[in-house]
Amino acid sequence: MTSLRCEATRWAVEYDDGTYPGFVEVRLTDANGRQWTFLDKPPIFSDGDELSPEATYPIAVTMDCVILSRTSDPDGNEVVTISTGGRPEATEGDRSEFDVRPDQLVEP
């Protein structure tokens, strides 16, 4: 599966009872320079333990995505439209499709 490079910016929510892992805030800057924010559980963005309340942020992370199309902008630069499949969705408008630069992707 393809992954999208993003940046974890902070630990957002901690649960005291230990039954829930908490949430991390992750930001994506799209191909147009707009920033999008995501809030979800750490395993959505990382396979390891680097995301925690004690971590030093920002931390480079990835999220799974699917490539929907490849086009070019007016300057001839490649733009890739991806979908997160709704997990996660951006906090601004519950959006899950984004235009990104090819260098933001980790393809198999």
Buried (B, 14 or more C-beta within 10 A) or exposed (E): EBBBBBBBBBBBEEEEEEEEBBBBBBBBBBBEEEEBBBBBBBEBBBEEEBBBEEBEEBBEBBBBBEBEEEEEEEEEEEBBBBBBEEEBBBEEEEBBBBBBBEEBBEEE
